[in-house]
Amino acid sequence: MYYEHLQRVRTEGAWEEWLRFFLAGIIDVAGSTAEATRGIVAMIERDRGRIHGFGRGAATALRVHDLAVKRVVVKPPTIAAQLKLSEPPVYAAVSRLEDAGILREVTGRARGKTYVYGEYMDILNEGTEATPAGARSRS
């Protein structure tokens, strides 16, 4: 559809049709972006509330969570360095966040693990699933 509209601008001067198509796309993207943003904000607040219930260690877990909100993908040694904390409390906080389903380990390794803020990543990836080249819509 995109290239058809561009071709019609070139061959027929169909600028108004092109602008309607283009602006409809902008409205659609803006709506889905606003929806994703609302979902992310609600998720962060919900998770912060859950972390407050951790009791002892909640303060470190909240700091780790705050960093995960900014980075989405985190590694405990990097967290420790950025938060100026020793690694043992960071690993404990990461473990609690993983047990709570907030962080998800993605490497499958015993050492050098990388974690993602799972639901956050899922929201960011929503609607971006790749389709095989032959299956792309040409409308």
N, C-alpha and C positions, 0 to 999 in steps of 0.2 A: 504494500500500500504506500509506503514511504516513497519508494522510487517512482511509483506510478504518479504520485502527486508532483514530485520534482519534474518528471518528464512532461507533465501537462503544463507546468509553469513555463518550461522551456519552449514547448511547441505551440501552446495555446494562450499563454499569458494568464493562466488560471491562478493568479496570486491570492484572491479571496478564498478560494477553496483550500489552497495550501495553508493559509493562515488559520482557517477554521480547524483543519486537521492538526496543525502544529499546536495551537492553543488548547485543543481538547486533550492532547497528550500531556501538556504541562499541567493542566488541571488534574488529570488522572494521577500523575506522578506526585504532585503536591498532596493530594488526598491520601495516597498510600504512605507517603513519608510522614504526614501528621499522625496517621493511625499507628505506624510503627513507633514513632516517638512517644505517643501516649502509652503504648504497651511497654516500652522500655522504662519509662518513668515509674509506672505502676509496679513493674517487676522489681526495680531497684528498691523502692520503698517497702514492698512486701518482704524482700530478702533482708533488708536492714532490720525490720521488725523481728524476723526470725533470729537473726544474729544477736540481737539484744537479749534474747532468751537463752543464749549459750552459758550465761553465768560467768564463772571464772574463765578468762581468756577471750571474753567478748570484745574487749577493747582492741586487742591485737587483730582479731578476726575482722572487726569493722575497718581497721586501717588497711588490711589486706584486701577486703572487699572494695573499699574506695579506690584502691589502685587497679583492681580488676575491672571496675567500671570504666576507668580511663583507658586501660590497655587492652582489655578483653582477653588477650593471650598473655599468660604470665609464667615465670619460672621462679621457684622459691629463692635461689641465690640472688637473683636480680631484685626480687621483692625485698629481701633483707638489706641489700645495699641501698636501694632507693628509699626505704623507710628508716635506714640507720638502726636496724635491729640485728640481734644475733640470729643465726639460722634456726636453732631449736624452737623458739616460740613461733617463728614463721611457718616452719613445717607443721607444728601442732595446729596452727590456725588454718592452714591449707587443708589439713586432714579433716578438721571439723567442717570446713566449707564443702569439702568433697562429700563427706558423710551426709550433709544436709542437701546434697544435690545441686548446690550452687556452682561449684567448680567441677569440671570434668577433666580427668587426665586423658591426654590424647596420644601419647607416644607408645604406651604399652611396655615401656622399659622399666627396669628396676632402678636405674640411676639416670640423672639428667632429665627428669620428667618435665613435661610442659602441660600446663592446665589452661583450659578456656572457661570463660564464664558461659556455661553451656546454653542456657535459655537466651541470653543476650545474643550469642552467635547465631542461634536458631532464628531469632527475629531478624537479625541483619541479613541472613541468607534466604529468608522467605521470598519466594517468587523468583529466585535466581537459579533454580535448578536448570542445569544444562539439558538441552534437547539435541538429539542427533541431527547432524546437518541436513539429512534428507527429510527430517520430520518438522523442520521449521515452517512456521506459518508464513504464507506469502500474501496474506490479505491486507 
